Amino acid sequence: MAIDVRVPTVLRKHTDGEAKVSGEGSTLAELVNDLDGRHAGLRDALVGTDGQLHRFINVYLNDEDVRFLGGIQTPLRDGDTVSILPAVAGG
Amino acid sequence: MGQFAEGRAALTRAQIQGRIDLDRQTFDALVAHAHSDAPYEVCGFLAGADGQVSRHYEIPNAARSMTFYTMDAKAMLQAMNDMDDRGIELIAIYHSHTHTEAFPSATDLELAAYPDAVYLIISLQDDTPIVRGYDIVEHKVTERIVFLDGDKAPAGKR
């Protein structure tokens, strides 16, 4: 279950500057936990204490917004690509 | 800001810091976009290479609000992927303020997550549209001087 993960600039402090990392998991939640084992801090950057994705973090599975799939419980398959982008928002 | 050389040709990377250069066509396109959905805020990206804008992406404001914007998540990803495909980079993130000055709001500072981008704000508050630019890094704001075809763009009342 290898999942490619594209990491944005602002989160690369957790990945030693790497723009692309690899992880494992059958759901997005499992992937995030797996990644956090090697890239400490990544989980907190993505997921709140309620276990849900932060409102201003966009996570995409193969270019689809996971909010419209299964959120943090979105199922993943071998070879999927997960992209992370901080939301662009303001007032 | 007299230390900045006028014109584009002789600029070093260091000199690009502290300013952002727009050509008239891009500037007018930003203002036209801002007017197109007023009084709601609009948003988008400018991309290019070495600080020179070559691509303008209008991104739908999913909030469609007079006081808030949040880029449509899918359209935003498509724009980012298009930049990758073209080998260009994100230069600026812009949005409009339809009733307030071209200065970052508290919300703008709180949610700014792209320290490598210049944040442009287009204000329609006065008769003359004003475009001002900022670096926003860890909630701290530093103004960039906006140059329009090599000359300082009007910055409005301070």
gemmi code that builds the backbone of each chain (N, CA, C; Angstrom):
import gemmi

chains = {
    "A": [
        ("MET", (0.845, -1.211, 0.000), (0.000, 0.000, 0.000), (0.870, 1.247, 0.000)),
        ("ALA", (1.486, 1.542, -1.113), (2.299, 2.770, -1.166), (1.456, 3.914, -1.719)),
        ("ILE", (1.407, 4.981, -0.946), (0.668, 6.174, -1.359), (1.673, 7.321, -1.486)),
        ("ASP", (1.668, 7.978, -2.641), (2.507, 9.162, -2.809), (1.788, 10.372, -2.231)),
        ("VAL", (2.553, 11.181, -1.524), (1.962, 12.359, -0.886), (2.747, 13.593, -1.308)),
        ("ARG", (2.037, 14.571, -1.865), (2.673, 15.841, -2.259), (2.515, 16.844, -1.124)),
        ("VAL", (3.655, 17.334, -0.680), (3.687, 18.174, 0.519), (3.963, 19.631, 0.120)),
        ("PRO", (3.127, 20.562, 0.568), (3.342, 21.975, 0.208), (4.487, 22.593, 0.992)),
        ("THR", (4.990, 23.705, 0.478), (6.133, 24.399, 1.088), (5.979, 24.561, 2.592)),
        ("VAL", (4.808, 25.028, 3.023), (4.647, 25.359, 4.440), (4.687, 24.146, 5.358)),
        ("LEU", (4.539, 22.951, 4.805), (4.576, 21.751, 5.656), (5.883, 20.984, 5.522)),
        ("ARG", (6.795, 21.492, 4.681), (8.033, 20.743, 4.441), (8.994, 20.803, 5.611)),
        ("LYS", (8.709, 21.685, 6.575), (9.527, 21.680, 7.788), (9.364, 20.347, 8.527)),
        ("HIS", (8.272, 19.649, 8.249), (8.040, 18.348, 8.884), (8.654, 17.197, 8.086)),
        ("THR", (9.075, 17.477, 6.843), (9.541, 16.389, 5.974), (10.988, 16.611, 5.517)),
        ("ASP", (11.762, 17.330, 6.312), (13.149, 17.649, 5.940), (13.235, 18.272, 4.560)),
        ("GLY", (12.226, 19.076, 4.231), (12.262, 19.791, 2.960), (11.761, 19.005, 1.769)),
        ("GLU", (11.373, 17.759, 1.982), (10.928, 16.929, 0.857), (9.555, 17.377, 0.350)),
        ("ALA", (9.426, 17.493, -0.974), (8.156, 17.896, -1.580), (7.247, 16.696, -1.798)),
        ("LYS", (7.842, 15.517, -1.824), (7.060, 14.303, -2.062), (7.520, 13.238, -1.084)),
        ("VAL", (6.589, 12.670, -0.360), (6.927, 11.582, 0.550), (5.999, 10.412, 0.252)),
        ("SER", (6.263, 9.288, 0.867), (5.471, 8.102, 0.627), (4.997, 7.547, 1.965)),
        ("GLY", (3.794, 7.017, 1.963), (3.266, 6.452, 3.192), (2.354, 5.286, 2.891)),
        ("GLU", (1.781, 4.748, 3.981), (0.908, 3.585, 3.825), (-0.364, 3.782, 4.629)),
        ("GLY", (-1.429, 3.132, 4.190), (-2.683, 3.178, 4.925), (-3.827, 2.836, 3.996)),
        ("SER", (-4.864, 2.233, 4.565), (-6.023, 1.893, 3.735), (-7.073, 3.005, 3.792)),
        ("THR", (-6.841, 3.964, 4.688), (-7.681, 5.169, 4.700), (-6.769, 6.374, 4.875)),
        ("LEU", (-7.327, 7.556, 4.631), (-6.549, 8.774, 4.830), (-6.092, 8.895, 6.284)),
        ("ALA", (-6.973, 8.519, 7.219), (-6.608, 8.592, 8.641), (-5.395, 7.710, 8.937)),
        ("GLU", (-5.385, 6.503, 8.385), (-4.244, 5.604, 8.598), (-2.972, 6.163, 7.963)),
        ("LEU", (-3.128, 6.735, 6.789), (-1.974, 7.328, 6.104), (-1.372, 8.453, 6.942)),
        ("VAL", (-2.237, 9.313, 7.470), (-1.760, 10.453, 8.266), (-1.012, 9.949, 9.497)),
        ("ASN", (-1.537, 8.931, 10.141), (-0.848, 8.366, 11.310), (0.492, 7.758, 10.924)),
        ("ASP", (0.502, 7.057, 9.794), (1.742, 6.451, 9.311), (2.788, 7.528, 9.017)),
        ("LEU", (2.351, 8.581, 8.340), (3.287, 9.662, 7.992), (3.830, 10.343, 9.239)),
        ("ASP", (2.967, 10.515, 10.228), (3.379, 11.232, 11.433), (4.475, 10.474, 12.185)),
        ("GLY", (4.524, 9.146, 12.004), (5.578, 8.356, 12.629), (6.954, 8.723, 12.123)),
        ("ARG", (7.032, 9.107, 10.844), (8.327, 9.475, 10.254), (8.495, 10.980, 10.103)),
        ("HIS", (7.394, 11.681, 10.078), (7.444, 13.135, 9.861), (6.649, 13.797, 10.985)),
        ("ALA", (7.282, 13.863, 12.136), (6.582, 14.326, 13.340), (6.009, 15.720, 13.136)),
        ("GLY", (4.784, 15.891, 13.579), (4.132, 17.191, 13.473), (3.165, 17.293, 12.314)),
        ("LEU", (3.310, 16.370, 11.373), (2.452, 16.430, 10.185), (0.984, 16.196, 10.558)),
        ("ARG", (0.775, 15.261, 11.493), (-0.609, 14.962, 11.868), (-1.311, 16.195, 12.432)),
        ("ASP", (-0.640, 16.875, 13.367), (-1.261, 18.053, 13.976), (-1.493, 19.167, 12.963)),
        ("ALA", (-0.656, 19.173, 11.921), (-0.816, 20.208, 10.898), (-2.041, 19.955, 10.023)),
        ("LEU", (-2.499, 18.704, 10.008), (-3.594, 18.333, 9.114), (-4.907, 18.085, 9.834)),
        ("VAL", (-4.805, 17.546, 11.042), (-5.984, 17.024, 11.735), (-6.127, 17.704, 13.091)),
        ("GLY", (-7.348, 18.063, 13.452), (-7.611, 18.688, 14.749), (-7.794, 17.668, 15.846)),
        ("THR", (-8.017, 18.166, 17.061), (-8.200, 17.265, 18.205), (-9.481, 16.453, 18.065)),
        ("ASP", (-10.399, 16.920, 17.204), (-11.642, 16.171, 16.960), (-11.434, 15.050, 15.947)),
        ("GLY", (-10.200, 14.914, 15.443), (-9.919, 13.841, 14.496), (-10.287, 14.175, 13.059)),
        ("GLN", (-10.851, 15.359, 12.837), (-11.233, 15.754, 11.480), (-10.163, 16.655, 10.865)),
        ("LEU", (-10.169, 16.731, 9.533), (-9.230, 17.613, 8.846), (-9.495, 19.065, 9.235)),
        ("HIS", (-8.414, 19.818, 9.373), (-8.565, 21.248, 9.651), (-9.364, 21.902, 8.533)),
        ("ARG", (-10.130, 22.912, 8.906), (-10.982, 23.598, 7.936), (-10.158, 24.242, 6.820)),
        ("PHE", (-8.985, 24.760, 7.156), (-8.233, 25.508, 6.150), (-7.067, 24.707, 5.566)),
        ("ILE", (-7.206, 23.392, 5.594), (-6.270, 22.522, 4.877), (-7.075, 21.748, 3.837)),
        ("ASN", (-6.640, 21.828, 2.593), (-7.284, 21.037, 1.539), (-6.468, 19.780, 1.299)),
        ("VAL", (-7.138, 18.631, 1.320), (-6.479, 17.367, 1.000), (-7.200, 16.765, -0.206)),
        ("TYR", (-6.425, 16.335, -1.176), (-6.976, 15.813, -2.419), (-6.517, 14.384, -2.628)),
        ("LEU", (-7.425, 13.538, -3.061), (-7.074, 12.192, -3.495), (-7.179, 12.169, -5.010)),
        ("ASN", (-6.041, 11.981, -5.667), (-6.018, 11.984, -7.139), (-6.796, 13.181, -7.696)),
        ("ASP", (-6.518, 14.336, -7.135), (-7.071, 15.625, -7.571), (-8.529, 15.865, -7.179)),
        ("GLU", (-9.129, 14.952, -6.418), (-10.486, 15.208, -5.897), (-10.391, 15.631, -4.435)),
        ("ASP", (-11.160, 16.641, -4.078), (-11.200, 17.135, -2.703), (-11.797, 16.045, -1.806)),
        ("VAL", (-11.068, 15.607, -0.797), (-11.568, 14.494, 0.035), (-12.814, 14.873, 0.837)),
        ("ARG", (-13.093, 16.181, 0.963), (-14.344, 16.563, 1.639), (-15.559, 15.995, 0.911)),
        ("PHE", (-15.397, 15.809, -0.410), (-16.503, 15.280, -1.205), (-16.367, 13.778, -1.422)),
        ("LEU", (-15.386, 13.187, -0.763), (-15.225, 11.725, -0.820), (-15.615, 11.226, 0.576)),
        ("GLY", (-14.670, 10.806, 1.368), (-15.040, 10.347, 2.714), (-14.338, 11.098, 3.830)),
        ("GLY", (-13.852, 12.313, 3.531), (-13.129, 13.062, 4.556), (-11.917, 12.285, 5.039)),
        ("ILE", (-11.689, 12.312, 6.328), (-10.518, 11.651, 6.922), (-10.628, 10.123, 6.784)),
        ("GLN", (-11.838, 9.610, 6.563), (-12.030, 8.158, 6.396), (-12.013, 7.724, 4.929)),
        ("THR", (-11.626, 8.620, 4.027), (-11.581, 8.274, 2.602), (-10.695, 7.041, 2.379)),
        ("PRO", (-11.212, 5.996, 1.716), (-10.391, 4.812, 1.441), (-9.292, 5.120, 0.414)),
        ("LEU", (-8.148, 4.501, 0.600), (-7.019, 4.682, -0.318), (-6.644, 3.344, -0.934)),
        ("ARG", (-6.086, 3.437, -2.136), (-5.590, 2.235, -2.804), (-4.133, 2.415, -3.170)),
        ("ASP", (-3.462, 1.301, -3.307), (-2.068, 1.302, -3.731), (-1.925, 2.138, -5.002)),
        ("GLY", (-0.953, 3.024, -5.008), (-0.713, 3.835, -6.196), (-1.441, 5.168, -6.215)),
        ("ASP", (-2.314, 5.401, -5.224), (-3.005, 6.688, -5.153), (-2.013, 7.811, -4.863)),
        ("THR", (-2.416, 9.018, -5.264), (-1.645, 10.207, -4.911), (-2.508, 11.119, -4.060)),
        ("VAL", (-1.954, 11.500, -2.920), (-2.627, 12.447, -2.030), (-1.866, 13.768, -2.099)),
        ("SER", (-2.591, 14.854, -2.343), (-1.980, 16.182, -2.383), (-2.536, 17.018, -1.239)),
        ("ILE", (-1.678, 17.814, -0.670), (-2.082, 18.679, 0.439), (-1.814, 20.121, 0.017)),
        ("LEU", (-2.784, 20.984, 0.209), (-2.587, 22.416, -0.025), (-3.276, 23.197, 1.083)),
        ("PRO", (-2.575, 24.116, 1.712), (-3.293, 25.015, 2.623), (-4.341, 25.792, 1.829)),
        ("ALA", (-5.514, 25.975, 2.402), (-6.534, 26.772, 1.743), (-6.014, 28.185, 1.525)),
        ("VAL", (-6.487, 28.828, 0.468), (-6.196, 30.240, 0.268), (-7.466, 30.981, 0.627)),
        ("ALA", (-7.408, 31.686, 1.743), (-8.609, 32.316, 2.276), (-8.226, 33.549, 3.067)),
        ("GLY", (-9.195, 34.413, 3.276), (-8.961, 35.631, 4.044), (-10.214, 36.464, 4.056)),
        ("GLY", (-10.041, 37.729, 4.413), (-11.221, 38.576, 4.529), (-11.120, 39.803, 3.664)),
    ],
    "B": [
        ("MET", (11.785, 54.458, -1.145), (12.223, 53.206, -1.785), (13.089, 53.506, -3.006)),
        ("GLY", (13.909, 54.549, -2.906), (14.701, 54.969, -4.052), (15.815, 54.000, -4.407)),
        ("GLN", (16.066, 53.002, -3.558), (17.155, 52.080, -3.867), (16.800, 51.100, -4.968)),
        ("PHE", (15.504, 51.050, -5.346), (15.110, 50.098, -6.378), (15.324, 50.691, -7.757)),
        ("ALA", (16.033, 49.953, -8.575), (16.236, 50.399, -9.950), (14.898, 50.415, -10.678)),
        ("GLU", (14.709, 51.407, -11.510), (13.481, 51.449, -12.314), (13.615, 50.494, -13.496)),
        ("GLY", (12.496, 49.973, -13.945), (12.530, 49.077, -15.101), (12.911, 47.676, -14.700)),
        ("ARG", (12.740, 46.756, -15.602), (12.911, 45.351, -15.256), (14.281, 44.788, -15.590)),
        ("ALA", (14.920, 45.290, -16.632), (16.031, 44.567, -17.228), (17.170, 44.291, -16.246)),
        ("ALA", (17.501, 45.267, -15.415), (18.710, 45.142, -14.615), (18.465, 44.561, -13.230)),
        ("LEU", (17.265, 44.062, -12.980), (16.948, 43.637, -11.616), (17.633, 42.330, -11.245)),
        ("THR", (18.268, 42.341, -10.088), (18.775, 41.101, -9.533), (17.687, 40.487, -8.659)),
        ("ARG", (17.905, 39.252, -8.258), (16.916, 38.601, -7.402), (16.724, 39.384, -6.089)),
        ("ALA", (17.828, 39.894, -5.566), (17.735, 40.656, -4.319), (16.854, 41.885, -4.491)),
        ("GLN", (16.939, 42.498, -5.666), (16.155, 43.713, -5.886), (14.666, 43.415, -6.077)),
        ("ILE", (14.359, 42.178, -6.455), (12.954, 41.818, -6.602), (12.285, 41.828, -5.235)),
        ("GLN", (13.056, 41.513, -4.189), (12.512, 41.606, -2.842), (12.089, 43.045, -2.594)),
        ("GLY", (10.935, 43.217, -1.976), (10.507, 44.570, -1.658), (9.657, 45.220, -2.727)),
        ("ARG", (9.515, 44.585, -3.862), (8.673, 45.144, -4.910), (7.957, 44.017, -5.630)),
        ("ILE", (6.934, 44.346, -6.342), (6.323, 43.397, -7.264), (5.974, 44.160, -8.524)),
        ("ASP", (6.353, 43.587, -9.650), (6.157, 44.230, -10.945), (4.956, 43.658, -11.668)),
        ("LEU", (4.084, 44.552, -12.099), (2.936, 44.154, -12.903), (2.968, 44.958, -14.198)),
        ("ASP", (2.548, 44.320, -15.289), (2.373, 45.109, -16.502), (0.924, 45.617, -16.543)),
        ("ARG", (0.692, 46.580, -17.419), (-0.616, 47.235, -17.476), (-1.737, 46.232, -17.757)),
        ("GLN", (-1.462, 45.280, -18.628), (-2.487, 44.293, -18.990), (-2.900, 43.473, -17.768)),
        ("THR", (-1.913, 43.027, -16.987), (-2.217, 42.239, -15.787), (-2.952, 43.094, -14.760)),
        ("PHE", (-2.448, 44.309, -14.565), (-3.073, 45.228, -13.599), (-4.543, 45.459, -13.957)),
        ("ASP", (-4.784, 45.748, -15.234), (-6.165, 46.005, -15.675), (-7.029, 44.756, -15.524)),
        ("ALA", (-6.429, 43.576, -15.750), (-7.188, 42.321, -15.617), (-7.574, 42.081, -14.153)),
        ("LEU", (-6.678, 42.430, -13.234), (-6.997, 42.284, -11.803), (-8.164, 43.197, -11.423)),
        ("VAL", (-8.085, 44.429, -11.871), (-9.138, 45.398, -11.534), (-10.465, 44.970, -12.175)),
        ("ALA", (-10.396, 44.506, -13.419), (-11.618, 44.067, -14.098), (-12.232, 42.875, -13.370)),
        ("HIS", (-11.378, 41.956, -12.903), (-11.898, 40.811, -12.160), (-12.569, 41.280, -10.870)),
        ("ALA", (-11.924, 42.227, -10.187), (-12.492, 42.748, -8.930), (-13.863, 43.373, -9.169)),
        ("HIS", (-13.972, 44.121, -10.263), (-15.260, 44.755, -10.569), (-16.319, 43.731, -10.979)),
        ("SER", (-15.876, 42.604, -11.539), (-16.807, 41.678, -12.185), (-17.805, 41.058, -11.219)),
        ("ASP", (-17.439, 40.945, -9.949), (-18.356, 40.314, -8.998), (-18.631, 41.216, -7.787)),
        ("ALA", (-18.231, 42.486, -7.874), (-18.509, 43.422, -6.778), (-20.019, 43.470, -6.536)),
        ("PRO", (-20.460, 43.517, -5.284), (-19.700, 43.787, -4.059), (-19.057, 42.561, -3.424)),
        ("TYR", (-19.091, 41.416, -4.109), (-18.450, 40.239, -3.521), (-16.955, 40.264, -3.799)),
        ("GLU", (-16.192, 39.647, -2.917), (-14.749, 39.582, -3.094), (-14.396, 38.533, -4.153)),
        ("VAL", (-13.380, 38.834, -4.948), (-12.863, 37.861, -5.913), (-11.436, 37.493, -5.503)),
        ("CYS", (-10.906, 36.408, -6.109), (-9.558, 35.970, -5.747), (-8.915, 35.234, -6.913)),
        ("GLY", (-7.601, 35.092, -6.842), (-6.898, 34.381, -7.903), (-5.399, 34.369, -7.676)),
        ("PHE", (-4.704, 33.829, -8.689), (-3.244, 33.698, -8.634), (-2.602, 34.420, -9.810)),
        ("LEU", (-1.377, 34.877, -9.603), (-0.493, 35.273, -10.700), (0.730, 34.364, -10.630)),
        ("ALA", (1.176, 33.905, -11.786), (2.325, 32.998, -11.816), (3.265, 33.418, -12.927)),
        ("GLY", (4.508, 32.947, -12.828), (5.504, 33.284, -13.841), (6.862, 32.799, -13.400)),
        ("ALA", (7.896, 33.510, -13.859), (9.262, 33.133, -13.508), (10.060, 34.385, -13.178)),
        ("ASP", (10.976, 34.268, -12.226), (11.852, 35.375, -11.825), (11.077, 36.650, -11.528)),
        ("GLY", (9.928, 36.497, -10.910), (9.161, 37.675, -10.517), (8.378, 38.315, -11.639)),
        ("GLN", (8.461, 37.759, -12.837), (7.753, 38.324, -13.987), (6.486, 37.515, -14.268)),
        ("VAL", (5.359, 38.161, -14.187), (4.072, 37.477, -14.323), (3.809, 37.110, -15.785)),
        ("SER", (3.448, 35.835, -16.004), (3.095, 35.418, -17.360), (1.741, 34.730, -17.426)),
        ("ARG", (1.133, 34.513, -16.260), (-0.123, 33.755, -16.253), (-1.020, 34.271, -15.137)),
        ("HIS", (-2.287, 34.427, -15.450), (-3.275, 34.950, -14.496), (-4.378, 33.908, -14.351)),
        ("TYR", (-4.643, 33.468, -13.126), (-5.697, 32.484, -12.864), (-6.780, 33.130, -12.013)),
        ("GLU", (-7.963, 33.226, -12.556), (-9.101, 33.662, -11.741), (-9.669, 32.419, -11.075)),
        ("ILE", (-9.771, 32.426, -9.744), (-10.273, 31.258, -9.005), (-11.599, 31.655, -8.350)),
        ("PRO", (-12.641, 30.853, -8.497), (-13.919, 31.208, -7.862), (-13.786, 31.356, -6.342)),
        ("ASN", (-14.451, 32.368, -5.810), (-14.538, 32.548, -4.359), (-15.680, 31.677, -3.849)),
        ("ALA", (-15.324, 30.554, -3.221), (-16.350, 29.599, -2.767), (-17.244, 30.199, -1.686)),
        ("ALA", (-16.744, 31.256, -1.015), (-17.546, 31.882, 0.045), (-18.549, 32.882, -0.539)),
        ("ARG", (-18.273, 33.383, -1.707), (-19.053, 34.466, -2.362), (-19.630, 35.424, -1.329)),
        ("SER", (-18.697, 36.163, -0.740), (-19.024, 37.035, 0.384), (-18.441, 38.417, 0.127)),
        ("MET", (-18.990, 39.426, 0.801), (-18.454, 40.777, 0.708), (-17.292, 40.976, 1.669)),
        ("THR", (-17.103, 40.038, 2.608), (-16.090, 40.235, 3.645), (-15.151, 39.045, 3.800)),
        ("PHE", (-15.312, 38.024, 2.974), (-14.505, 36.821, 3.148), (-14.276, 36.164, 1.787)),
        ("TYR", (-13.123, 35.522, 1.637), (-12.937, 34.709, 0.447), (-12.260, 33.412, 0.829)),
        ("THR", (-12.606, 32.372, 0.137), (-11.887, 31.107, 0.240), (-11.899, 30.502, -1.153)),
        ("MET", (-10.709, 30.217, -1.657), (-10.618, 29.733, -3.035), (-11.286, 28.387, -3.189)),
        ("ASP", (-12.039, 28.231, -4.260), (-12.593, 26.928, -4.600), (-11.447, 25.906, -4.629)),
        ("ALA", (-11.590, 24.843, -3.835), (-10.463, 23.936, -3.599), (-10.003, 23.246, -4.881)),
        ("LYS", (-10.940, 22.815, -5.694), (-10.563, 22.069, -6.892), (-9.939, 22.997, -7.938)),
        ("ALA", (-10.538, 24.168, -8.122), (-10.005, 25.123, -9.109), (-8.597, 25.568, -8.712)),
        ("MET", (-8.388, 25.679, -7.409), (-7.081, 26.089, -6.914), (-6.014, 25.027, -7.200)),
        ("LEU", (-6.378, 23.761, -6.993), (-5.438, 22.674, -7.288), (-5.133, 22.614, -8.788)),
        ("GLN", (-6.169, 22.788, -9.601), (-5.959, 22.749, -11.059), (-4.986, 23.848, -11.494)),
        ("ALA", (-5.124, 25.019, -10.889), (-4.214, 26.119, -11.225), (-2.787, 25.779, -10.802)),
        ("MET", (-2.637, 25.225, -9.602), (-1.303, 24.847, -9.115), (-0.678, 23.787, -10.030)),
        ("ASN", (-1.493, 22.810, -10.434), (-0.985, 21.761, -11.329), (-0.598, 22.337, -12.690)),
        ("ASP", (-1.383, 23.304, -13.160), (-1.074, 23.949, -14.433), (0.273, 24.677, -14.360)),
        ("MET", (0.530, 25.323, -13.212), (1.834, 25.984, -13.030), (2.965, 24.959, -13.110)),
        ("ASP", (2.772, 23.817, -12.445), (3.786, 22.756, -12.499), (4.018, 22.305, -13.938)),
        ("ASP", (2.920, 22.089, -14.659), (3.019, 21.616, -16.041), (3.772, 22.608, -16.925)),
        ("ARG", (3.572, 23.899, -16.657), (4.197, 24.932, -17.478), (5.584, 25.310, -16.985)),
        ("GLY", (5.971, 24.764, -15.827), (7.286, 25.096, -15.282), (7.372, 26.527, -14.781)),
        ("ILE", (6.245, 27.072, -14.340), (6.253, 28.412, -13.749), (5.890, 28.301, -12.276)),
        ("GLU", (6.100, 29.379, -11.544), (5.833, 29.306, -10.114), (4.830, 30.376, -9.690)),
        ("LEU", (4.223, 30.111, -8.562), (3.281, 31.063, -7.980), (4.031, 32.325, -7.572)),
        ("ILE", (3.568, 33.461, -8.064), (4.175, 34.744, -7.684), (3.289, 35.474, -6.688)),
        ("ALA", (1.994, 35.529, -6.983), (1.113, 36.333, -6.129), (-0.241, 35.677, -5.948)),
        ("ILE", (-0.806, 35.931, -4.777), (-2.181, 35.554, -4.451), (-2.939, 36.861, -4.306)),
        ("TYR", (-4.022, 37.034, -5.058), (-4.728, 38.311, -4.927), (-6.165, 38.103, -4.485)),
        ("HIS", (-6.703, 39.135, -3.850), (-8.143, 39.182, -3.603), (-8.569, 40.633, -3.536)),
        ("SER", (-9.863, 40.852, -3.618), (-10.368, 42.219, -3.620), (-10.965, 42.580, -2.268)),
        ("HIS", (-10.867, 43.852, -1.955), (-11.611, 44.443, -0.849), (-12.573, 45.438, -1.491)),
        ("THR", (-13.851, 45.155, -1.410), (-14.785, 46.010, -2.145), (-15.183, 47.254, -1.361)),
        ("HIS", (-15.029, 47.224, -0.040), (-15.478, 48.364, 0.773), (-14.426, 48.867, 1.750)),
        ("THR", (-13.228, 48.309, 1.688), (-12.184, 48.732, 2.628), (-10.886, 48.947, 1.866)),
        ("GLU", (-9.898, 49.498, 2.577), (-8.645, 49.838, 1.911), (-7.853, 48.579, 1.535)),
        ("ALA", (-6.829, 48.782, 0.722), (-6.009, 47.665, 0.229), (-4.942, 47.310, 1.251)),
        ("PHE", (-5.392, 46.932, 2.434), (-4.476, 46.537, 3.501), (-4.993, 45.234, 4.094)),
        ("PRO", (-4.107, 44.305, 4.474), (-4.587, 43.005, 4.963), (-5.447, 43.138, 6.219)),
        ("SER", (-6.550, 42.433, 6.227), (-7.409, 42.383, 7.413), (-6.814, 41.395, 8.414)),
        ("ALA", (-7.362, 41.398, 9.621), (-6.920, 40.436, 10.636), (-7.080, 39.008, 10.118)),
        ("THR", (-8.172, 38.764, 9.394), (-8.401, 37.430, 8.826), (-7.335, 37.094, 7.786)),
        ("ASP", (-6.973, 38.087, 6.977), (-5.916, 37.862, 5.967), (-4.616, 37.420, 6.633)),
        ("LEU", (-4.269, 38.068, 7.725), (-3.022, 37.726, 8.416), (-3.120, 36.338, 9.043)),
        ("GLU", (-4.264, 36.057, 9.632), (-4.461, 34.793, 10.330), (-4.355, 33.604, 9.374)),
        ("LEU", (-4.911, 33.761, 8.173), (-5.040, 32.601, 7.283), (-3.970, 32.536, 6.193)),
        ("ALA", (-3.072, 33.514, 6.154), (-2.046, 33.500, 5.105), (-1.114, 32.313, 5.303)),
        ("ALA", (-1.056, 31.416, 4.322), (-0.294, 30.169, 4.478), (0.745, 29.981, 3.373)),
        ("TYR", (0.976, 31.036, 2.594), (1.918, 30.923, 1.479), (3.003, 31.997, 1.619)),
        ("PRO", (4.021, 31.699, 2.447), (5.035, 32.722, 2.717), (5.870, 33.098, 1.503)),
        ("ASP", (5.883, 32.250, 0.465), (6.676, 32.551, -0.733), (5.921, 33.413, -1.737)),
        ("ALA", (4.640, 33.624, -1.499), (3.838, 34.400, -2.449), (3.684, 35.839, -1.961)),
        ("VAL", (3.496, 36.737, -2.901), (3.137, 38.113, -2.567), (1.613, 38.176, -2.500)),
        ("TYR", (1.102, 38.766, -1.439), (-0.345, 38.930, -1.304), (-0.748, 40.295, -1.862)),
        ("LEU", (-1.510, 40.268, -2.943), (-1.994, 41.510, -3.555), (-3.437, 41.743, -3.131)),
        ("ILE", (-3.743, 42.980, -2.808), (-5.122, 43.341, -2.471), (-5.560, 44.472, -3.394)),
        ("ILE", (-6.705, 44.259, -4.029), (-7.273, 45.261, -4.927), (-8.417, 45.932, -4.175)),
        ("SER", (-8.304, 47.219, -3.933), (-9.382, 47.922, -3.232), (-10.236, 48.700, -4.219)),
        ("LEU", (-11.545, 48.505, -4.084), (-12.503, 49.266, -4.887), (-13.184, 50.330, -4.034)),
        ("GLN", (-12.603, 50.608, -2.873), (-13.227, 51.533, -1.924), (-13.420, 52.917, -2.534)),
        ("ASP", (-12.391, 53.392, -3.250), (-12.450, 54.734, -3.826), (-12.687, 54.644, -5.337)),
        ("ASP", (-12.867, 55.789, -5.959), (-13.148, 55.808, -7.404), (-12.004, 55.182, -8.196)),
        ("THR", (-10.770, 55.444, -7.750), (-9.614, 54.864, -8.426), (-9.242, 53.551, -7.744)),
        ("PRO", (-9.274, 52.440, -8.467), (-8.887, 51.164, -7.840), (-7.419, 51.198, -7.421)),
        ("ILE", (-7.151, 50.646, -6.264), (-5.793, 50.632, -5.718), (-5.347, 49.175, -5.561)),
        ("VAL", (-4.119, 48.884, -6.001), (-3.546, 47.552, -5.805), (-2.282, 47.702, -4.971)),
        ("ARG", (-2.256, 47.024, -3.822), (-1.053, 47.045, -2.983), (-0.630, 45.613, -2.688)),
        ("GLY", (0.669, 45.440, -2.389), (1.218, 44.097, -2.223), (1.940, 43.921, -0.893)),
        ("TYR", (1.908, 42.692, -0.390), (2.473, 42.407, 0.931), (3.086, 41.015, 0.982)),
        ("ASP", (4.144, 40.897, 1.771), (4.570, 39.580, 2.235), (3.873, 39.352, 3.570)),
        ("ILE", (3.324, 38.174, 3.747), (2.721, 37.842, 5.044), (3.356, 36.536, 5.508)),
        ("VAL", (4.220, 36.655, 6.500), (4.972, 35.501, 6.989), (4.727, 35.367, 8.485)),
        ("GLU", (4.198, 34.232, 8.871), (3.875, 33.975, 10.278), (3.084, 35.133, 10.878)),
        ("HIS", (2.051, 35.526, 10.175), (1.089, 36.550, 10.618), (1.676, 37.952, 10.659)),
        ("LYS", (2.887, 38.118, 10.144), (3.483, 39.460, 10.119), (3.519, 39.975, 8.678)),
        ("VAL", (3.217, 41.246, 8.540), (3.043, 41.811, 7.209), (4.146, 42.823, 6.898)),
        ("THR", (4.681, 42.737, 5.681), (5.654, 43.697, 5.172), (5.175, 44.145, 3.803)),
        ("GLU", (5.104, 45.442, 3.597), (4.578, 45.898, 2.305), (5.625, 45.769, 1.206)),
        ("ARG", (5.155, 45.432, 0.018), (5.964, 45.510, -1.198), (5.451, 46.688, -2.019)),
        ("ILE", (6.344, 47.337, -2.713), (5.906, 48.418, -3.590), (5.456, 47.800, -4.916)),
        ("VAL", (4.264, 48.146, -5.333), (3.748, 47.650, -6.613), (4.232, 48.586, -7.721)),
        ("PHE", (4.910, 48.010, -8.694), (5.346, 48.767, -9.872), (4.480, 48.379, -11.057)),
        ("LEU", (4.027, 49.386, -11.766), (3.167, 49.185, -12.924), (3.937, 49.665, -14.149)),
        ("ASP", (4.305, 48.727, -15.021), (5.139, 49.048, -16.184), (6.386, 49.840, -15.785)),
        ("GLY", (6.963, 49.489, -14.626), (8.223, 50.102, -14.223), (8.094, 51.325, -13.336)),
        ("ASP", (6.879, 51.872, -13.196), (6.673, 53.032, -12.323), (5.841, 52.625, -11.119)),
        ("LYS", (6.015, 53.324, -10.015), (5.223, 53.011, -8.838), (3.736, 53.187, -9.120)),
        ("ALA", (2.977, 52.173, -8.766), (1.521, 52.251, -8.962), (0.920, 53.166, -7.893)),
        ("PRO", (-0.210, 53.815, -8.207), (-0.859, 54.630, -7.176), (-1.182, 53.769, -5.959)),
        ("ALA", (-0.862, 54.272, -4.769), (-1.106, 53.487, -3.548), (-2.246, 54.077, -2.725)),
        ("GLY", (-2.846, 55.159, -3.203), (-3.987, 55.743, -2.503), (-3.568, 56.474, -1.244)),
        ("LYS", (-4.568, 56.866, -0.475), (-4.293, 57.582, 0.779), (-3.704, 56.615, 1.792)),
        ("ARG", (-2.754, 57.084, 2.594), (-2.154, 56.205, 3.626), (-2.608, 56.651, 4.992)),
    ],
}
model = gemmi.Model(1)
for chain_id, residues in chains.items():
    chain = gemmi.Chain(chain_id)
    for i, (resn, *xyz) in enumerate(residues, 1):
        res = gemmi.Residue()
        res.name, res.seqid = resn, gemmi.SeqId(i, " ")
        for name, pos in zip(("N", "CA", "C"), xyz):
            atom = gemmi.Atom()
            atom.name, atom.element = name, gemmi.Element(name[0])
            atom.pos, atom.b_iso = gemmi.Position(*pos), 0.0
            res.add_atom(atom)
        chain.add_residue(res)
    model.add_chain(chain)
structure = gemmi.Structure()
structure.add_model(model)
structure.setup_entities()
